[in-house]
Amino acid sequence: MTQFGPRDLWTELEDAHLTWVESGSPGVERLGVTVDAEGQHVWMDSPENRIAGRTAG
């Protein structure tokens, strides 16, 4: 597969799917997103339990 641009979006999608499966395939009611001055963060069950994120900048 060929990817172009500043980010490898397909690779990011595959990584996100793998993380979801490894976490037991949680339902959407257990997931959340926080966006603040530090960046954006995906979490499960609680904002303190970050499972992914991108820093601002």
Jmol script that loads the backbone (N, CA, C; Angstrom):
load data "model"
ATOM      1  N   MET A   1       0.849  -1.173   0.000  1.00  0.00           N
ATOM      2  CA  MET A   1       0.000   0.000   0.000  1.00  0.00           C
ATOM      3  C   MET A   1       0.898   1.241   0.000  1.00  0.00           C
ATOM      4  N   THR A   2       0.477   2.248  -0.716  1.00  0.00           N
ATOM      5  CA  THR A   2       1.204   3.505  -0.774  1.00  0.00           C
ATOM      6  C   THR A   2       0.412   4.563  -0.008  1.00  0.00           C
ATOM      7  N   GLN A   3       1.115   5.282   0.861  1.00  0.00           N
ATOM      8  CA  GLN A   3       0.480   6.353   1.624  1.00  0.00           C
ATOM      9  C   GLN A   3       1.211   7.652   1.325  1.00  0.00           C
ATOM     10  N   PHE A   4       0.470   8.729   1.223  1.00  0.00           N
ATOM     11  CA  PHE A   4       1.048  10.045   0.974  1.00  0.00           C
ATOM     12  C   PHE A   4       0.553  11.013   2.037  1.00  0.00           C
ATOM     13  N   GLY A   5       1.285  12.096   2.222  1.00  0.00           N
ATOM     14  CA  GLY A   5       0.871  13.130   3.157  1.00  0.00           C
ATOM     15  C   GLY A   5       1.691  13.113   4.426  1.00  0.00           C
ATOM     16  N   PRO A   6       1.411  14.042   5.315  1.00  0.00           N
ATOM     17  CA  PRO A   6       2.215  14.184   6.524  1.00  0.00           C
ATOM     18  C   PRO A   6       1.974  13.076   7.558  1.00  0.00           C
ATOM     19  N   ARG A   7       0.867  12.326   7.411  1.00  0.00           N
ATOM     20  CA  ARG A   7       0.555  11.245   8.358  1.00  0.00           C
ATOM     21  C   ARG A   7       0.196   9.987   7.593  1.00  0.00           C
ATOM     22  N   ASP A   8       0.534   8.836   8.152  1.00  0.00           N
ATOM     23  CA  ASP A   8       0.147   7.548   7.584  1.00  0.00           C
ATOM     24  C   ASP A   8      -1.187   7.141   8.196  1.00  0.00           C
ATOM     25  N   LEU A   9      -2.285   7.663   7.645  1.00  0.00           N
ATOM     26  CA  LEU A   9      -3.601   7.473   8.246  1.00  0.00           C
ATOM     27  C   LEU A   9      -4.017   6.011   8.300  1.00  0.00           C
ATOM     28  N   TRP A  10      -3.699   5.226   7.269  1.00  0.00           N
ATOM     29  CA  TRP A  10      -4.096   3.815   7.304  1.00  0.00           C
ATOM     30  C   TRP A  10      -3.394   3.098   8.452  1.00  0.00           C
ATOM     31  N   THR A  11      -2.110   3.379   8.657  1.00  0.00           N
ATOM     32  CA  THR A  11      -1.358   2.773   9.758  1.00  0.00           C
ATOM     33  C   THR A  11      -1.956   3.186  11.093  1.00  0.00           C
ATOM     34  N   GLU A  12      -2.337   4.447  11.231  1.00  0.00           N
ATOM     35  CA  GLU A  12      -2.975   4.917  12.460  1.00  0.00           C
ATOM     36  C   GLU A  12      -4.301   4.197  12.699  1.00  0.00           C
ATOM     37  N   LEU A  13      -5.075   3.982  11.639  1.00  0.00           N
ATOM     38  CA  LEU A  13      -6.344   3.269  11.763  1.00  0.00           C
ATOM     39  C   LEU A  13      -6.116   1.824  12.202  1.00  0.00           C
ATOM     40  N   GLU A  14      -5.136   1.162  11.598  1.00  0.00           N
ATOM     41  CA  GLU A  14      -4.820  -0.214  11.994  1.00  0.00           C
ATOM     42  C   GLU A  14      -4.383  -0.285  13.451  1.00  0.00           C
ATOM     43  N   ASP A  15      -3.555   0.662  13.880  1.00  0.00           N
ATOM     44  CA  ASP A  15      -3.102   0.695  15.277  1.00  0.00           C
ATOM     45  C   ASP A  15      -4.280   0.913  16.226  1.00  0.00           C
ATOM     46  N   ALA A  16      -5.190   1.815  15.853  1.00  0.00           N
ATOM     47  CA  ALA A  16      -6.366   2.085  16.690  1.00  0.00           C
ATOM     48  C   ALA A  16      -7.244   0.838  16.796  1.00  0.00           C
ATOM     49  N   HIS A  17      -7.431   0.151  15.690  1.00  0.00           N
ATOM     50  CA  HIS A  17      -8.247  -1.070  15.711  1.00  0.00           C
ATOM     51  C   HIS A  17      -7.599  -2.132  16.588  1.00  0.00           C
ATOM     52  N   LEU A  18      -6.305  -2.306  16.481  1.00  0.00           N
ATOM     53  CA  LEU A  18      -5.599  -3.292  17.300  1.00  0.00           C
ATOM     54  C   LEU A  18      -5.731  -2.951  18.786  1.00  0.00           C
ATOM     55  N   THR A  19      -5.590  -1.680  19.134  1.00  0.00           N
ATOM     56  CA  THR A  19      -5.748  -1.256  20.525  1.00  0.00           C
ATOM     57  C   THR A  19      -7.153  -1.559  21.017  1.00  0.00           C
ATOM     58  N   TRP A  20      -8.169  -1.304  20.190  1.00  0.00           N
ATOM     59  CA  TRP A  20      -9.561  -1.575  20.543  1.00  0.00           C
ATOM     60  C   TRP A  20      -9.775  -3.064  20.788  1.00  0.00           C
ATOM     61  N   VAL A  21      -9.262  -3.908  19.894  1.00  0.00           N
ATOM     62  CA  VAL A  21      -9.418  -5.357  20.048  1.00  0.00           C
ATOM     63  C   VAL A  21      -8.698  -5.844  21.298  1.00  0.00           C
ATOM     64  N   GLU A  22      -7.461  -5.367  21.516  1.00  0.00           N
ATOM     65  CA  GLU A  22      -6.680  -5.788  22.686  1.00  0.00           C
ATOM     66  C   GLU A  22      -7.326  -5.330  23.993  1.00  0.00           C
ATOM     67  N   SER A  23      -8.150  -4.290  23.925  1.00  0.00           N
ATOM     68  CA  SER A  23      -8.843  -3.782  25.117  1.00  0.00           C
ATOM     69  C   SER A  23     -10.165  -4.493  25.355  1.00  0.00           C
ATOM     70  N   GLY A  24     -10.454  -5.526  24.577  1.00  0.00           N
ATOM     71  CA  GLY A  24     -11.691  -6.285  24.752  1.00  0.00           C
ATOM     72  C   GLY A  24     -12.850  -5.768  23.936  1.00  0.00           C
ATOM     73  N   SER A  25     -12.580  -4.960  22.918  1.00  0.00           N
ATOM     74  CA  SER A  25     -13.619  -4.394  22.037  1.00  0.00           C
ATOM     75  C   SER A  25     -14.691  -3.659  22.834  1.00  0.00           C
ATOM     76  N   PRO A  26     -14.299  -2.665  23.643  1.00  0.00           N
ATOM     77  CA  PRO A  26     -15.275  -1.969  24.491  1.00  0.00           C
ATOM     78  C   PRO A  26     -16.310  -1.212  23.673  1.00  0.00           C
ATOM     79  N   GLY A  27     -17.511  -1.094  24.249  1.00  0.00           N
ATOM     80  CA  GLY A  27     -18.582  -0.327  23.613  1.00  0.00           C
ATOM     81  C   GLY A  27     -18.312   1.169  23.704  1.00  0.00           C
ATOM     82  N   VAL A  28     -19.007   1.928  22.881  1.00  0.00           N
ATOM     83  CA  VAL A  28     -18.791   3.378  22.834  1.00  0.00           C
ATOM     84  C   VAL A  28     -19.079   4.061  24.170  1.00  0.00           C
ATOM     85  N   GLU A  29     -19.922   3.461  25.000  1.00  0.00           N
ATOM     86  CA  GLU A  29     -20.239   4.082  26.294  1.00  0.00           C
ATOM     87  C   GLU A  29     -19.039   4.107  27.228  1.00  0.00           C
ATOM     88  N   ARG A  30     -17.991   3.353  26.924  1.00  0.00           N
ATOM     89  CA  ARG A  30     -16.788   3.309  27.764  1.00  0.00           C
ATOM     90  C   ARG A  30     -15.679   4.220  27.248  1.00  0.00           C
ATOM     91  N   LEU A  31     -15.875   4.835  26.068  1.00  0.00           N
ATOM     92  CA  LEU A  31     -14.821   5.623  25.438  1.00  0.00           C
ATOM     93  C   LEU A  31     -15.141   7.105  25.480  1.00  0.00           C
ATOM     94  N   GLY A  32     -14.092   7.928  25.529  1.00  0.00           N
ATOM     95  CA  GLY A  32     -14.269   9.368  25.521  1.00  0.00           C
ATOM     96  C   GLY A  32     -13.077  10.044  24.879  1.00  0.00           C
ATOM     97  N   VAL A  33     -13.244  11.326  24.586  1.00  0.00           N
ATOM     98  CA  VAL A  33     -12.180  12.131  24.002  1.00  0.00           C
ATOM     99  C   VAL A  33     -12.110  13.443  24.775  1.00  0.00           C
ATOM    100  N   THR A  34     -10.900  13.837  25.124  1.00  0.00           N
ATOM    101  CA  THR A  34     -10.674  15.127  25.754  1.00  0.00           C
ATOM    102  C   THR A  34      -9.759  15.942  24.848  1.00  0.00           C
ATOM    103  N   VAL A  35     -10.133  17.198  24.611  1.00  0.00           N
ATOM    104  CA  VAL A  35      -9.303  18.115  23.831  1.00  0.00           C
ATOM    105  C   VAL A  35      -9.006  19.298  24.738  1.00  0.00           C
ATOM    106  N   ASP A  36      -7.707  19.545  24.938  1.00  0.00           N
ATOM    107  CA  ASP A  36      -7.297  20.660  25.802  1.00  0.00           C
ATOM    108  C   ASP A  36      -6.011  21.268  25.246  1.00  0.00           C
ATOM    109  N   ALA A  37      -5.381  22.144  26.017  1.00  0.00           N
ATOM    110  CA  ALA A  37      -4.172  22.821  25.561  1.00  0.00           C
ATOM    111  C   ALA A  37      -3.027  21.853  25.266  1.00  0.00           C
ATOM    112  N   GLU A  38      -3.042  20.668  25.888  1.00  0.00           N
ATOM    113  CA  GLU A  38      -1.998  19.662  25.666  1.00  0.00           C
ATOM    114  C   GLU A  38      -2.197  18.912  24.350  1.00  0.00           C
ATOM    115  N   GLY A  39      -3.417  18.865  23.839  1.00  0.00           N
ATOM    116  CA  GLY A  39      -3.726  18.133  22.612  1.00  0.00           C
ATOM    117  C   GLY A  39      -5.044  17.409  22.737  1.00  0.00           C
ATOM    118  N   GLN A  40      -5.175  16.299  22.015  1.00  0.00           N
ATOM    119  CA  GLN A  40      -6.397  15.495  22.091  1.00  0.00           C
ATOM    120  C   GLN A  40      -6.042  14.105  22.582  1.00  0.00           C
ATOM    121  N   HIS A  41      -6.918  13.556  23.422  1.00  0.00           N
ATOM    122  CA  HIS A  41      -6.633  12.284  24.077  1.00  0.00           C
ATOM    123  C   HIS A  41      -7.874  11.405  24.082  1.00  0.00           C
ATOM    124  N   VAL A  42      -7.705  10.181  23.659  1.00  0.00           N
ATOM    125  CA  VAL A  42      -8.777   9.191  23.706  1.00  0.00           C
ATOM    126  C   VAL A  42      -8.583   8.382  24.982  1.00  0.00           C
ATOM    127  N   TRP A  43      -9.672   8.130  25.697  1.00  0.00           N
ATOM    128  CA  TRP A  43      -9.572   7.401  26.954  1.00  0.00           C
ATOM    129  C   TRP A  43     -10.699   6.382  27.081  1.00  0.00           C
ATOM    130  N   MET A  44     -10.491   5.431  28.008  1.00  0.00           N
ATOM    131  CA  MET A  44     -11.500   4.418  28.281  1.00  0.00           C
ATOM    132  C   MET A  44     -11.832   4.444  29.762  1.00  0.00           C
ATOM    133  N   ASP A  45     -13.107   4.550  30.068  1.00  0.00           N
ATOM    134  CA  ASP A  45     -13.672   4.531  31.424  1.00  0.00           C
ATOM    135  C   ASP A  45     -13.431   5.805  32.219  1.00  0.00           C
ATOM    136  N   SER A  46     -12.301   6.480  32.027  1.00  0.00           N
ATOM    137  CA  SER A  46     -11.977   7.677  32.796  1.00  0.00           C
ATOM    138  C   SER A  46     -10.916   8.484  32.045  1.00  0.00           C
ATOM    139  N   PRO A  47     -10.991   9.812  32.078  1.00  0.00           N
ATOM    140  CA  PRO A  47      -9.983  10.624  31.389  1.00  0.00           C
ATOM    141  C   PRO A  47      -8.547  10.333  31.843  1.00  0.00           C
ATOM    142  N   GLU A  48      -8.374   9.787  33.027  1.00  0.00           N
ATOM    143  CA  GLU A  48      -7.038   9.453  33.512  1.00  0.00           C
ATOM    144  C   GLU A  48      -6.483   8.191  32.839  1.00  0.00           C
ATOM    145  N   ASN A  49      -7.330   7.418  32.184  1.00  0.00           N
ATOM    146  CA  ASN A  49      -6.931   6.168  31.533  1.00  0.00           C
ATOM    147  C   ASN A  49      -6.808   6.384  30.019  1.00  0.00           C
ATOM    148  N   ARG A  50      -5.802   7.177  29.624  1.00  0.00           N
ATOM    149  CA  ARG A  50      -5.607   7.490  28.211  1.00  0.00           C
ATOM    150  C   ARG A  50      -5.127   6.267  27.451  1.00  0.00           C
ATOM    151  N   ILE A  51      -5.698   6.079  26.248  1.00  0.00           N
ATOM    152  CA  ILE A  51      -5.257   4.969  25.417  1.00  0.00           C
ATOM    153  C   ILE A  51      -4.650   5.447  24.100  1.00  0.00           C
ATOM    154  N   ALA A  52      -4.786   6.734  23.801  1.00  0.00           N
ATOM    155  CA  ALA A  52      -4.195   7.304  22.591  1.00  0.00           C
ATOM    156  C   ALA A  52      -4.215   8.811  22.719  1.00  0.00           C
ATOM    157  N   GLY A  53      -3.404   9.458  21.898  1.00  0.00           N
ATOM    158  CA  GLY A  53      -3.431  10.916  21.909  1.00  0.00           C
ATOM    159  C   GLY A  53      -2.449  11.528  20.946  1.00  0.00           C
ATOM    160  N   ARG A  54      -2.680  12.792  20.657  1.00  0.00           N
ATOM    161  CA  ARG A  54      -1.788  13.606  19.842  1.00  0.00           C
ATOM    162  C   ARG A  54      -1.587  14.908  20.605  1.00  0.00           C
ATOM    163  N   THR A  55      -0.350  15.302  20.755  1.00  0.00           N
ATOM    164  CA  THR A  55      -0.066  16.539  21.467  1.00  0.00           C
ATOM    165  C   THR A  55      -0.274  17.732  20.549  1.00  0.00           C
ATOM    166  N   ALA A  56      -0.586  18.859  21.153  1.00  0.00           N
ATOM    167  CA  ALA A  56      -0.783  20.094  20.390  1.00  0.00           C
ATOM    168  C   ALA A  56       0.568  20.561  19.865  1.00  0.00           C
ATOM    169  N   GLY A  57       0.502  21.223  18.732  1.00  0.00           N
ATOM    170  CA  GLY A  57       1.756  21.787  18.230  1.00  0.00           C
ATOM    171  C   GLY A  57       1.925  21.767  16.815  1.00  0.00           C
TER     172      GLY A  57
END
end "model"
wireframe off; spacefill off
backbone 0.3
color backbone group
